[in-house]
């Protein structure tokens, strides 16, 4: 159930049918090598949520593209919002989702550069009391799906406009794949310009640019729609299992309320 497709009259029924679950797909607008659209993450996040919600009913929030992508500001078409702005906006979105009756908000991340952000978002939910819970869903594939998905890949380096994302877009929006721009000349291999530091566990914000200045990691020429369907279906099944578990969860909100009560009492005691 896509939030924006419901009428206002239908919305309360959708909330009940979803059992208070709202999927929030987070993505960005950024370069994806030469052959994929800059909306690749948005398309994949939307499709993954749609597939999962067909297996386990949930309301899907409209595409949210304003997240962390400062590392791609040098690439044409990127929309890089200041971190203070998108953090405040996300907090506001959480409140609005909950105000509309969806008290279990599930972050479904479709952008690798949000890896740290999504867990930070979960932690800062403890800064003030709230009547909703924010979950970060990164469910593992089933053992059977893991074997099938892993077996189909023919490349060993992947992650951005490579075999998996290209395969996914070949399913979701095949009309947007520029097959004549697919390259297998090694451009997608990491340059390793800060590898000595990284091998010692030293991180910097410029690491992605150091390895992938053209925003290509992997080899998209090995992709196919058949691989994309297997990949997307497996991820959707995993997300649907996570949604079912979250629907059954009553302990997280109880513990969250317990925590806030204890924090208030401790503060009052001072």
Buried (B, 14 or more C-beta within 10 A) or exposed (E): BBBEEBEEEEBEEBBEEBBBBBBBBBBBBBBBBBBBBBBBBBBBBBBBBBBBBEBBBBBBBEBBBBBBBEBBEEBEEBBBBEEEEBBEBBBEBBBEBBEBBBBBBBBBBBBEBBEEBBEEBBEEBEEEEBEBBBBBBEBEBEEEBEEBBEEBBEBEEBBBBBBBBBBBBBBBBEEBBEEEEBBEEEBBBBEEBBEEEBEEEEEEEEBBBBBBBBBBBBBBBBBBBEBBBBBBBBBBBBBBBBBBEBBEEEEEBEEBEEEBEEEEEEEEEE
